[in-house]
Amino acid sequence: MRFKLAVLIFVCSLFLLHPHMSQAQATTSLGGHVVDAGGASVAGADVTLTLTTTGTVRTGKTNQSGEYQFSQLLPGKYDIEVASPGLRRRKRPASSFWSVNRLLSISR
């Protein structure tokens, strides 16, 4: 019985002493919908997020409905840029995002 208790205490101490196991890191997500000037969804648009504090870049594409989704983002201020062939590149300056649904309109 004492041996089992000692093993249990040892295993628990590993979780407490190892920094990656004892600290949780907050993440968030960001999603939105890209439309053109007429309000039509833009499928296949390139979406780029840049974390302003570190310069970390995440890229993605809109789906057939013009929607995009980024998950596992560190909370912070992100620049967002959208580009699609035949349409003008659109960039929005940094905003603080947690879980946000943004409508971003791009035009010719």
MARBALUM-653680 format. One record per residue (C-alpha): residue number from 1; residue in three letters; x, y, z. Coordinates in steps of 0.02 Angstrom, whole numbers, plus 50000, padded with zeros to 5 digits. Layout:
BEGIN
<r seq="NUM" type="ala" xx="X" yy="Y" zz="Z"/>
...
This chain:
BEGIN
<r seq="1" type="met" xx="50000" yy="50000" zz="50000"/>
<r seq="2" type="arg" xx="50141" yy="50120" zz="50043"/>
<r seq="3" type="phe" xx="50227" yy="50076" zz="49880"/>
<r seq="4" type="lys" xx="50070" yy="50121" zz="49779"/>
<r seq="5" type="leu" xx="50055" yy="50286" zz="49873"/>
<r seq="6" type="ala" xx="50239" yy="50326" zz="49840"/>
<r seq="7" type="val" xx="50218" yy="50289" zz="49654"/>
<r seq="8" type="leu" xx="50061" yy="50397" zz="49646"/>
<r seq="9" type="ile" xx="50151" yy="50542" zz="49731"/>
<r seq="10" type="phe" xx="50300" yy="50522" zz="49614"/>
<r seq="11" type="val" xx="50189" yy="50524" zz="49457"/>
<r seq="12" type="cys" xx="50093" yy="50676" zz="49520"/>
<r seq="13" type="ser" xx="50255" yy="50768" zz="49556"/>
<r seq="14" type="leu" xx="50312" yy="50740" zz="49376"/>
<r seq="15" type="phe" xx="50160" yy="50836" zz="49314"/>
<r seq="16" type="leu" xx="50189" yy="50977" zz="49438"/>
<r seq="17" type="leu" xx="50375" yy="50995" zz="49404"/>
<r seq="18" type="his" xx="50371" yy="50982" zz="49215"/>
<r seq="19" type="pro" xx="50330" yy="51158" zz="49149"/>
<r seq="20" type="his" xx="50241" yy="51099" zz="48991"/>
<r seq="21" type="met" xx="50125" yy="50986" zz="49087"/>
<r seq="22" type="ser" xx="50083" yy="51105" zz="49228"/>
<r seq="23" type="gln" xx="50049" yy="51261" zz="49125"/>
<r seq="24" type="ala" xx="49902" yy="51277" zz="49010"/>
<r seq="25" type="gln" xx="49915" yy="51395" zz="48864"/>
<r seq="26" type="ala" xx="49761" yy="51493" zz="48813"/>
<r seq="27" type="thr" xx="49715" yy="51488" zz="48630"/>
<r seq="28" type="thr" xx="49574" yy="51562" zz="48531"/>
<r seq="29" type="ser" xx="49496" yy="51549" zz="48359"/>
<r seq="30" type="leu" xx="49452" yy="51670" zz="48221"/>
<r seq="31" type="gly" xx="49327" yy="51644" zz="48083"/>
<r seq="32" type="gly" xx="49239" yy="51751" zz="47958"/>
<r seq="33" type="his" xx="49158" yy="51771" zz="47789"/>
<r seq="34" type="val" xx="49235" yy="51856" zz="47637"/>
<r seq="35" type="val" xx="49118" yy="51943" zz="47516"/>
<r seq="36" type="asp" xx="49143" yy="52051" zz="47362"/>
<r seq="37" type="ala" xx="49076" yy="52228" zz="47341"/>
<r seq="38" type="gly" xx="48908" yy="52159" zz="47284"/>
<r seq="39" type="gly" xx="48891" yy="52048" zz="47438"/>
<r seq="40" type="ala" xx="48929" yy="51883" zz="47349"/>
<r seq="41" type="ser" xx="49037" yy="51756" zz="47442"/>
<r seq="42" type="val" xx="49216" yy="51740" zz="47381"/>
<r seq="43" type="ala" xx="49271" yy="51557" zz="47373"/>
<r seq="44" type="gly" xx="49456" yy="51511" zz="47369"/>
<r seq="45" type="ala" xx="49520" yy="51679" zz="47431"/>
<r seq="46" type="asp" xx="49689" yy="51679" zz="47519"/>
<r seq="47" type="val" xx="49675" yy="51736" zz="47700"/>
<r seq="48" type="thr" xx="49832" yy="51784" zz="47797"/>
<r seq="49" type="leu" xx="49840" yy="51822" zz="47983"/>
<r seq="50" type="thr" xx="49995" yy="51904" zz="48058"/>
<r seq="51" type="leu" xx="50020" yy="51915" zz="48246"/>
<r seq="52" type="thr" xx="50090" yy="52091" zz="48264"/>
<r seq="53" type="thr" xx="50194" yy="52059" zz="48419"/>
<r seq="54" type="thr" xx="50294" yy="51914" zz="48346"/>
<r seq="55" type="gly" xx="50266" yy="51923" zz="48158"/>
<r seq="56" type="thr" xx="50200" yy="51745" zz="48159"/>
<r seq="57" type="val" xx="50100" yy="51713" zz="48001"/>
<r seq="58" type="arg" xx="49956" yy="51591" zz="47975"/>
<r seq="59" type="thr" xx="49878" yy="51564" zz="47804"/>
<r seq="60" type="gly" xx="49718" yy="51485" zz="47744"/>
<r seq="61" type="lys" xx="49585" yy="51490" zz="47609"/>
<r seq="62" type="thr" xx="49400" yy="51524" zz="47609"/>
<r seq="63" type="asn" xx="49286" yy="51376" zz="47575"/>
<r seq="64" type="gln" xx="49150" yy="51367" zz="47441"/>
<r seq="65" type="ser" xx="49039" yy="51479" zz="47550"/>
<r seq="66" type="gly" xx="49176" yy="51611" zz="47570"/>
<r seq="67" type="glu" xx="49204" yy="51566" zz="47753"/>
<r seq="68" type="tyr" xx="49374" yy="51546" zz="47837"/>
<r seq="69" type="gln" xx="49423" yy="51477" zz="48006"/>
<r seq="70" type="phe" xx="49584" yy="51483" zz="48105"/>
<r seq="71" type="ser" xx="49599" yy="51386" zz="48268"/>
<r seq="72" type="gln" xx="49731" yy="51369" zz="48403"/>
<r seq="73" type="leu" xx="49781" yy="51553" zz="48391"/>
<r seq="74" type="leu" xx="49872" yy="51641" zz="48530"/>
<r seq="75" type="pro" xx="49767" yy="51786" zz="48594"/>
<r seq="76" type="gly" xx="49835" yy="51950" zz="48529"/>
<r seq="77" type="lys" xx="49825" yy="52080" zz="48392"/>
<r seq="78" type="tyr" xx="49819" yy="52014" zz="48215"/>
<r seq="79" type="asp" xx="49830" yy="52098" zz="48046"/>
<r seq="80" type="ile" xx="49715" yy="52010" zz="47923"/>
<r seq="81" type="glu" xx="49739" yy="52013" zz="47735"/>
<r seq="82" type="val" xx="49630" yy="51938" zz="47599"/>
<r seq="83" type="ala" xx="49675" yy="51916" zz="47416"/>
<r seq="84" type="ser" xx="49585" yy="51835" zz="47271"/>
<r seq="85" type="pro" xx="49621" yy="51836" zz="47084"/>
<r seq="86" type="gly" xx="49528" yy="51976" zz="46997"/>
<r seq="87" type="leu" xx="49490" yy="52065" zz="47160"/>
<r seq="88" type="arg" xx="49584" yy="52200" zz="47252"/>
<r seq="89" type="arg" xx="49695" yy="52141" zz="47397"/>
<r seq="90" type="arg" xx="49619" yy="52198" zz="47561"/>
<r seq="91" type="lys" xx="49711" yy="52220" zz="47727"/>
<r seq="92" type="arg" xx="49637" yy="52262" zz="47895"/>
<r seq="93" type="pro" xx="49753" yy="52328" zz="48031"/>
<r seq="94" type="ala" xx="49780" yy="52242" zz="48196"/>
<r seq="95" type="ser" xx="49633" yy="52206" zz="48308"/>
<r seq="96" type="ser" xx="49621" yy="52106" zz="48468"/>
<r seq="97" type="phe" xx="49531" yy="51945" zz="48426"/>
<r seq="98" type="trp" xx="49466" yy="51811" zz="48542"/>
<r seq="99" type="ser" xx="49325" yy="51714" zz="48458"/>
<r seq="100" type="val" xx="49264" yy="51833" zz="48326"/>
<r seq="101" type="asn" xx="49165" yy="51818" zz="48166"/>
<r seq="102" type="arg" xx="49217" yy="51957" zz="48047"/>
<r seq="103" type="leu" xx="49140" yy="52006" zz="47880"/>
<r seq="104" type="leu" xx="49277" yy="52065" zz="47763"/>
<r seq="105" type="ser" xx="49226" yy="52142" zz="47598"/>
<r seq="106" type="ile" xx="49346" yy="52148" zz="47451"/>
<r seq="107" type="ser" xx="49312" yy="52229" zz="47282"/>
<r seq="108" type="arg" xx="49383" yy="52238" zz="47106"/>
